[in-house]
Amino acid sequence: MLILGLETSCDETGVALYDTTRGLLAHSLFSQVDIHVEYGGVVPELASRDHVRKALPLIEEVLAAAECSPEDIDGVAYTAGPGLIGALMVGATLARALAWGWGVPSLGVHHMEGHLLAPMLEPERPEFPFVALLVSGGHTQLVRVDGIGQYRLLGESLDDAAGEAFDKAAKMLDLPYPGGPHIARLAEQGNPDRFNFPRPMVNRPGLDFSFSGLKTYTLNTVNDCREASGLTEQDKCDIARAFEEAVVGTLVIKCRRALQQEQLSTLVMAGGVSANRNLRASLGKALAKEGARVFYPAPEFCTDNGAMIAYAGAQRLLAGQVDGENTAVRARWPMTELPPLNEQQGAGA
Amino acid sequence: MIDVSGQAAEWVVEAPEETAMTDLGAGLAAVCCPGLVIYLEGELGMGKTTFSRGLIRAMGHEGAVKSPTYTLVEPYALAGVEVYHFDLYRLGDPEELEFMGVRDYFRPDSICLIEWPVRGRGILPPADIGITIAPAGSGRRLHIQASTELGGSVLARWRQKHRSQQRQ
């Protein structure tokens, strides 16, 4: 079963072709297309959320890369939420129009389910049940996963997402946006003993997160340095180090706690922040001590992408789930509302 | 500046700590009405989202009020009114607002709370109430300004409510 996947929930336009027997055939993100050439000088900055103009060239690109034609496609999956309503609507109407024109079923997919299942695109896959840490610019959630569509929210951020905290700390240090990779780079040169930032909410029971206080703490430290002698390069590195360790430390502690609480030994990490090397190393080390394992997607599937939507959609389409008559997209959509996969019909490829 | 019914259309109030900030948000929630557009300005870490959290929770939302920095806007369907919490921090150009269908959000039956409105200048509708947050010692100072008749009447009721709460 060959599935076309479309992701347009926020900034990225992602398109992919996933085959339930052959695996991922091709995938592409907006930035990989030379839209300047195709559209005679559209400014990409301005067009970053203009999914309308980006989606069709991307679909043609992945079809060509996979040496497929529209007749080969058996179904179309698209992100139906959560996300920006306007952006979701573009993807949904395009996907449904294509499916209708090709005479194949379509299915709206949950964006976070896509992230959660992204590690399944790797050669070595985690087995259910597991705990998933979804950590990106927009989300910080711990979820118990017993199977596709069987989710229980264990904890989430009460304010800023971890990735957002990275971006804002970067801004305070005069680093470019998005800030995660820049903080990580500076942190490598930072002195780990100079500052000790608070680990938000680790002393409280439960699995919720809060990163807003850490942001304010970082701001105060930056201002203290500015007042003392101006913000030096070394100050920036030391602050980046302390900040990164506080975020990573918090995430690691909560992940361990979640695994203990649920008595599980497999952790899946996905979302943009899961590309952070310090986080991967610290989590791997901490969990290895307890005989637990951590799985994560390839770096290109950590951030928003079409492949994860094609994969998640393929599992549900294979199980016979299809769209109803009306096109419905949802800005807010708790993942726990998703229906489970019918296990008799469902099969992983 | 419009002066409504003898009330000054400007108010400066201090929030010494986080609960004072959420209380101020809750105070505005108690007197605000559909159609209101509120701008929230101030540097990173000033408490714009904290203020918004106080307002949205006081209007009946249970659960977390996430920062909308990444999603640009978080919708809340509350009793009788839609509240849209915007954060335009990541906007590269005001015109991008058109790509997200911004006109659909500004309606007579919705309340729009907008962080970083400066990034949407020229496309956003004008504010009824503008709030600028700045540091004041270890706390924050809010400079609040009403720019329309609707904003003026809401601000007057908000101050009145605040005064009566202070007395208690």
Interface residues (C-beta under 8 A of the other chain):
Chain A: C10 E45 L46 S48 R49 D50 H51 P82 G83 L84 I85 G86 A87 M89 S136 G137 G138 E156 S157 L158 D159 D160 A161 G163 E164 D167 K168 K171 M172 Y177 S212 K215 T216 T218 L219 A331 R332
Chain B: L44 G45 T49 T50 R53 A64 V65 K66 S67 T69 Y70 T71 L72 V73 E74 P75 R90 G92 D93 E95 E96 F99 M100 G101 D104
